[in-house]
Amino acid sequence: MAQADRALNPSGSYIAPEADPRSQTTIIPHNQQPLVIRSYPSESQLERSIQYAAAAQEKWARVPLSQRIAIGRRFMDEFSNMRDEIPMELSLQMGRPVSQVPGEIRGTLERADYMLSIAESALADVPLKDTDKPGFRRFIKRAPLGVVLVVAPWNYPYLTMINSVLPALIAGNSVILKPSPQTPLAAERLASALHKAGVPHDALQVIHLSPELTMTAVKHPLIDFVAFTGSVSGGRAVDIAAAEAKGFKGVALELGGKDPAYVRADANLDYTVPELVDGAIFNSGQSCCAVERIYVHESIYDEFVSRFVELTKKYRLGDPTQPETNLGPVVSVSSAERIRKQVAAAVLAGAKALIPEELFAAAKPGTAYVAPQVLLNVNHTMEVMMEETFGPVVGIQKVVSDDEAIALMNDSPYGLTASIWTNAEENPESQEAFLRMVDELHTGTVYLNRCDYLDPALAWTGVKNSGRGVSLSKFGYDQLTRVKSVHMKIKTSQ
């Protein structure tokens, strides 16, 4: 059926007609042409879809966990079979170079594999046999929450969707997936693979919603949990809407980042510089955990900057559908304008821009192409060092000690990840210094000699304006279930 009837969508695409407040149009970032249009449901149609999801959840929860896991394994096969179709389709939606999309496919499968591998143990009953009294049995179950609304972003659509959608389903919830208007086809493709694997259509529905309808869904009494990934302002609006709704539903918020890196005096620059350039510029810097500010020890500062700039200049900015391109446009013209404005404000305040824009001919006003930029003479009075850029821009600041670096890293409204770069392999004291800094950094994740990567065995979480809640790891299942205590008095005879 059409989306208007059952919130299910075809996977095909078609050219968008004139703008319609009852629909959304996806614009191709690199040429500003319409790609696909999706219609919004009416409030009554949304109501029916949520009711279908609630009814389907009760049936889905009765499917044995082993069967749900087997369906998850079949999903991996179905999704893997789509690997040749995804790169161009995703590039057209959000602008990442086609050559770099396979990494997201591999990452999606890696996360799915891990979450499926731990599902049985993570969702198992917790027995209390060691402390049960004679004639008693007690244990703690993990029960599904009900209907989970997943509001997903566009920057890494498959990776962010798999974090919540798959474990929610495996745990016995039903899912309503509201994708970004920029990447509707990614959500439809993920759902198609899950449906082919055996997830009932009403247990996983992709519904494209306006901001107003999204708030309606958040407030709906049959929505038991909301997993939101996006901006701080968007997350705050979702949190307020959930608080205003009847009842007390849970909300997980994965929001912005202004992630710092600290390069210590003994860092291996042959290794560190390429890693940090990639961490700052990959996906045009459009990652919540992209490296956006770097603090470098004064003893290696000049050499680090020189190497960083030379490598940055080698990027090839252009049409993301071409295999030789390794830096595509940002998601929209308005995003590009915002990034340029932030850089210009920093320069006006005294920052020094080291990358001549003429090296990147495609980066013209009125387009979504933004030249990568490295800024020196920056400080924390500048927006470029305090607020999320979400573009291929990084500020580099000199420091004299670990203590100064830690203070600057923590001087942020965000707290998603931080990375420290030091030669722990040859200097045991550097590993000890790293571990001391771990305890002092106000972030959800601290990396040693790597960045911008999610290990599915580790909890993905943030502090401050980076949000709250957990995805991935065992704790990702904890977030998508509730505990139910069972207390049995078996022996009642005297």
C-alpha positions in Angstrom: 0.0 0.0 0.0 1.0 3.6 -0.3 2.5 5.5 2.6 -0.7 7.4 3.1 -2.5 4.1 4.0 0.1 2.1 5.9 3.3 4.3 6.1 5.2 2.0 3.7 7.1 3.5 0.8 8.4 2.2 -2.5 12.2 2.2 -2.9 12.1 3.9 -6.3 12.8 7.5 -6.9 11.2 10.2 -9.1 11.7 13.9 -9.8 10.2 16.3 -7.3 7.5 18.6 -8.6 6.9 22.1 -7.1 7.3 22.5 -3.4 4.3 21.2 -1.4 3.8 21.8 2.4 2.4 18.2 2.5 5.7 16.7 1.2 9.4 16.9 1.3 11.9 17.2 -1.6 15.5 15.9 -1.4 17.9 18.2 -3.2 21.1 16.7 -4.6 23.9 18.7 -2.9 26.4 18.9 -5.7 24.1 20.2 -8.5 21.1 21.5 -6.5 18.6 19.4 -8.6 15.6 17.7 -7.0 16.1 13.9 -6.5 13.0 12.5 -4.8 9.8 13.6 -3.2 8.0 11.9 -0.3 4.5 12.8 1.0 3.6 13.3 4.6 0.7 11.4 6.1 -2.3 13.2 7.6 -2.6 13.2 11.4 -5.2 10.4 11.1 -3.0 8.3 8.9 -0.1 8.8 11.3 -2.5 7.8 14.2 -3.3 4.5 12.3 0.4 3.8 11.6 1.3 4.2 15.3 -1.6 1.9 16.3 -0.5 -0.7 13.8 3.0 -0.5 15.3 1.7 -1.0 18.8 -0.4 -4.0 17.7 2.5 -5.5 15.8 4.9 -5.1 18.8 2.8 -7.4 20.9 3.1 -10.2 18.3 6.7 -9.5 17.5 7.7 -9.6 21.2 6.3 -13.2 21.3 8.7 -14.3 18.6 11.5 -16.2 20.4 14.7 -14.3 20.7 16.6 -16.9 18.8 14.3 -16.4 15.8 14.7 -12.6 16.0 18.4 -13.0 16.0 18.2 -15.3 13.0 16.2 -12.7 11.2 18.9 -10.1 12.1 21.5 -12.4 10.5 19.4 -12.7 7.3 19.1 -8.9 7.3 22.9 -8.7 7.1 22.8 -10.9 4.0 20.1 -8.9 2.4 21.9 -5.6 3.2 25.2 -6.9 1.9 23.5 -7.9 -1.3 22.7 -4.2 -1.8 26.3 -3.0 -1.5 26.7 -2.2 -5.2 23.5 -0.1 -5.3 24.1 2.0 -2.2 27.2 4.2 -3.1 25.7 6.2 -5.9 22.3 6.4 -4.3 23.7 7.8 -1.0 26.1 10.1 -2.8 23.2 11.7 -4.6 21.3 12.2 -1.4 23.9 13.7 0.9 27.1 14.4 -1.2 29.7 12.0 0.1 32.1 10.8 -2.6 31.1 7.4 -4.0 34.5 6.0 -3.3 34.0 6.6 0.5 30.5 5.1 0.9 31.6 1.4 1.1 33.1 2.2 4.5 29.7 3.0 5.8 28.4 -0.2 4.5 31.1 -2.2 6.2 30.6 -0.3 9.4 26.9 -1.0 9.3 27.5 -4.7 9.0 30.2 -4.6 11.7 27.8 -3.0 14.1 24.9 -5.3 13.2 27.2 -8.4 13.6 28.4 -7.3 17.1 24.9 -6.3 18.4 23.5 -9.6 17.2 26.4 -11.6 18.7 25.8 -10.2 22.2 22.0 -10.1 22.0 21.4 -13.4 23.8 23.6 -12.6 26.8 22.6 -8.9 26.9 18.9 -9.8 27.0 19.2 -12.9 29.2 17.4 -13.2 32.6 19.6 -12.3 35.6 19.2 -15.2 38.1 19.7 -14.7 41.8 20.2 -18.4 42.7 23.2 -17.7 44.9 21.1 -15.7 47.3 17.6 -17.3 46.9 16.2 -18.7 50.1 14.9 -22.3 50.1 11.5 -22.4 48.4 12.0 -19.1 46.6 13.1 -18.2 43.1 13.9 -14.7 42.0 15.2 -13.3 38.7 15.3 -10.1 36.7 14.0 -10.0 33.1 14.6 -7.5 30.4 11.3 -6.6 28.7 10.8 -4.5 25.5 9.7 -0.9 25.9 7.0 -1.1 23.2 7.0 1.3 20.2 10.3 3.1 19.6 10.4 6.2 17.5 13.8 6.6 15.8 14.5 10.0 14.4 17.6 9.6 12.2 20.1 12.1 10.6 21.5 12.3 7.1 25.3 12.5 7.7 25.8 8.8 8.3 22.3 7.5 7.8 23.0 3.7 7.8 25.4 3.8 10.7 23.1 6.0 12.9 20.0 4.0 12.0 21.6 0.6 12.7 22.6 1.8 16.2 19.0 2.0 17.3 16.8 0.2 14.8 18.3 -3.2 14.9 18.8 -3.6 18.7 15.3 -2.2 19.3 13.8 -4.8 17.0 16.0 -7.6 18.4 14.9 -6.6 21.9 11.2 -7.1 20.9 10.2 -3.5 20.2 8.5 -2.3 17.1 10.1 0.7 15.4 8.8 3.8 13.6 11.7 5.2 11.6 11.6 8.9 10.7 14.6 9.6 8.5 16.1 12.9 7.5 14.4 14.5 4.4 17.9 14.4 2.9 18.3 10.6 3.0 14.8 9.1 2.6 16.1 6.3 0.3 18.6 5.1 2.9 15.8 4.5 5.4 13.6 2.8 2.9 16.5 0.6 1.8 17.4 -0.4 5.3 13.7 -1.3 6.0 13.5 -3.2 2.8 16.4 -5.4 3.9 14.9 -6.0 7.3 11.5 -6.8 5.8 13.0 -9.3 3.3 14.8 -10.9 6.3 11.5 -11.4 8.1 10.7 -8.4 10.2 6.9 -7.8 9.9 6.0 -4.6 7.9 4.0 -3.1 10.8 6.8 -3.8 13.3 9.1 -1.6 11.2 7.6 1.4 9.4 9.4 4.2 7.6 7.3 7.4 7.9 8.4 10.7 6.5 7.2 13.5 8.7 7.2 17.2 8.9 8.6 18.8 12.0 5.1 19.3 13.3 4.1 15.7 12.7 7.3 14.6 14.3 6.3 16.4 17.5 2.9 14.8 17.2 4.5 11.4 17.1 6.9 12.2 20.0 3.9 13.1 22.2 1.7 10.2 21.2 0.8 8.0 24.2 1.6 4.8 22.2 5.2 5.9 21.5 7.1 4.5 24.5 10.7 5.7 23.7 12.3 8.2 21.3 15.8 7.8 20.0 16.9 11.1 18.4 20.1 11.9 16.6 20.6 15.5 15.3 21.2 19.1 16.4 21.1 20.4 19.9 18.1 22.6 19.1 16.3 19.6 17.6 17.1 17.4 20.6 15.8 20.1 23.0 12.5 20.4 21.1 12.1 16.6 21.2 12.9 16.5 24.9 10.4 19.2 25.7 7.7 17.6 23.6 8.2 14.3 25.3 8.1 16.0 28.7 4.8 17.7 27.8 3.2 14.4 26.7 1.1 12.3 29.0 3.0 9.7 30.9 6.8 9.5 31.2 8.5 8.2 28.1 12.3 7.9 27.7 14.3 10.0 25.3 17.8 9.3 24.1 19.6 12.3 22.5 22.7 12.0 20.4 23.5 15.6 19.6 26.4 17.8 18.5 30.1 17.8 19.1 33.1 20.0 19.0 35.6 17.3 19.4 39.1 18.1 20.4 42.5 16.4 19.8 45.6 16.9 21.8 49.0 16.1 20.2 51.6 15.5 22.8 55.3 16.3 22.4 56.3 12.6 21.7 53.5 12.0 19.1 54.6 10.1 16.0 53.8 12.8 13.4 54.2 10.4 10.4 51.2 8.5 11.8 49.3 11.3 13.7 49.0 14.0 11.0 47.3 11.8 8.3 44.9 10.4 10.9 43.9 13.9 12.2 43.5 15.4 8.7 41.2 12.5 7.9 39.4 12.9 11.2 38.8 16.6 10.4 37.9 16.4 6.7 36.4 13.1 5.9 32.7 13.4 4.9 33.4 17.1 4.6 33.7 17.3 8.4 30.0 16.4 8.7 30.3 14.0 11.6 29.3 14.6 15.2 32.7 13.2 16.3 34.8 14.9 13.6 37.9 16.6 14.9 37.1 20.3 14.9 39.9 21.7 17.2 43.5 20.5 17.7 45.8 21.5 20.6 49.5 20.8 19.8 52.5 20.9 22.2 54.7 23.9 21.4 57.8 21.8 20.8 56.3 20.2 17.7 53.7 22.8 16.8 55.4 24.3 13.7 56.2 20.9 12.2 52.7 19.6 12.9 51.0 22.6 11.2 53.3 22.4 8.2 52.6 18.8 7.6 48.8 19.2 8.3 48.5 22.0 5.8 50.4 20.3 3.0 48.3 17.2 3.3 45.1 19.2 3.4 46.0 20.9 0.2 46.1 17.6 -1.6 42.4 16.9 -1.3 40.3 16.8 -4.5 37.1 18.8 -4.1 34.5 18.1 -6.7 31.6 16.0 -8.0 31.1 13.2 -5.5 29.8 10.8 -8.2 33.3 10.8 -9.8 35.7 8.1 -8.5 38.7 10.5 -8.2 36.9 12.9 -5.8 37.8 12.5 -2.2 36.1 15.6 -0.8 32.5 16.3 -1.7 30.1 19.2 -1.1 28.5 19.8 2.3 24.8 18.9 2.5 23.3 22.2 1.3 24.0 25.8 0.1 22.8 27.2 3.4 25.2 24.9 5.4 28.1 26.1 3.1 27.2 29.7 3.8 27.1 29.2 7.5 30.5 27.5 7.5 32.0 30.3 5.4 30.5 32.9 7.7 32.1 31.2 10.7 35.5 31.1 9.1 35.2 34.7 8.0 34.3 35.8 11.5 37.3 34.0 12.9 39.6 35.7 10.4 38.1 39.1 11.2 38.8 38.4 14.9 42.5 37.6 14.2 42.7 34.0 13.0 45.0 33.2 10.1 43.7 31.0 7.3 46.4 28.8 5.8 44.5 27.2 2.8 44.1 29.4 -0.3 40.6 29.0 -1.5 41.8 29.2 -5.1 43.3 25.8 -4.7 39.7 24.5 -4.7 38.0 25.9 -7.8 34.6 24.3 -7.0 34.3 26.2 -3.8 32.3 29.1 -5.0 29.6 31.1 -3.3 26.1 30.0 -4.1 27.2 26.3 -4.2 27.4 23.6 -1.5 31.2 23.2 -2.1 33.4 24.4 0.8 37.2 24.5 0.6 38.9 22.8 3.5 40.4 25.3 5.9 43.1 25.3 8.6 43.0 28.2 11.1 45.8 29.4 13.3 45.9 32.2 15.9 42.5 31.0 17.2 41.2 31.2 20.7 38.1 30.3 22.7 36.5 33.7 22.2 35.9 32.6 18.6 32.8 30.7 17.5 34.9 28.4 15.3 36.5 27.0 18.5 33.4 26.8 20.6 30.4 25.9 18.4 30.0 23.0 16.0 31.2 23.8 12.5 30.1 20.6 10.7 32.4 21.3 7.8 36.0 20.7 6.6 37.4 23.3 9.0 39.8 22.9 11.9 41.4 25.4 14.3 44.9 24.6 15.7 46.1 26.1 19.0 49.6 25.8 20.7 49.8 24.6 24.3 52.7 24.2 26.7 51.5 21.3 28.9 49.0 18.5 29.5 47.2 20.6 32.0 46.7 23.5 29.6 45.5 21.0 26.9 43.0 19.4 29.3 41.6 22.8 30.4 41.0 23.8 26.8 39.6 20.5 25.7 37.1 20.7 28.6 36.2 24.4 27.8 33.3 23.5 25.6 29.5 23.2 25.8 30.0 19.7 24.1 31.4 16.5 25.3 31.2 13.6 22.8 34.8 12.4 22.1 38.3 13.6 22.7 41.5 12.1 21.3 45.1 12.1 22.6 48.1 11.4 20.4 51.2 10.2 22.1 53.8 7.5 21.6 52.5 5.0 24.1 54.2 2.2 22.2 57.7 3.4 23.0 57.0 5.4 26.2 55.1 3.6 28.9 54.9 6.9 30.9 52.9 8.3 28.0 50.3 5.6 28.4 50.1 6.4 32.1 49.7 10.1 31.3 46.9 9.2 28.9 45.1 7.2 31.5 45.3 10.2 33.9 43.8 12.5 31.3 41.0 10.0 30.7 39.7 10.7 34.2 39.9 14.5 33.7 38.2 14.8 30.3 34.5 15.6 30.2 33.5 13.4 27.3 31.7 10.2 26.5 34.7 8.6 24.7 38.4 9.2 25.0 40.7 7.8 22.2 44.4 7.1 22.2 45.9 7.5 18.8 42.7 7.3 16.8 39.5 9.4 16.3 36.2 9.5 14.6 35.4 5.8 15.0 32.8 3.9 16.8 33.7 0.5 18.2 30.3 -1.4 18.7 31.6 -3.1 21.8 31.9 0.3 23.5 29.1 2.4 24.7 28.4 5.4 22.5 27.4 8.3 24.7 27.9 12.0 25.3 27.8 14.6 28.1 26.8 18.3 28.3 25.2 19.4 25.0 26.3 16.3 23.2 23.2 14.6 24.7 22.4 11.7 26.9 21.6 8.0 26.6 23.6 5.1 25.2 23.8 3.2 21.9 25.8 0.2 20.9 27.5 -2.2 23.4 25.5 -4.2 26.0 24.3 -0.9 27.4 22.6 -0.1 24.1 20.2 -3.0 24.8 19.7 -1.8 28.4 18.4 1.6 27.0 15.9 -0.2 24.7 14.4 -2.4 27.4 13.1 -2.1 30.9 13.8 -4.4 33.9 11.0 -6.6 35.3 11.6 -8.3 38.6 10.1 -11.7 39.2 9.7 -12.9 42.8 8.4 -16.4 43.3 7.5 -18.1 46.6 7.2 -21.7 45.5 7.0 -23.5 48.7 3.9 -22.5 50.7 3.3 -25.6 52.8 4.4 -25.7 56.4 
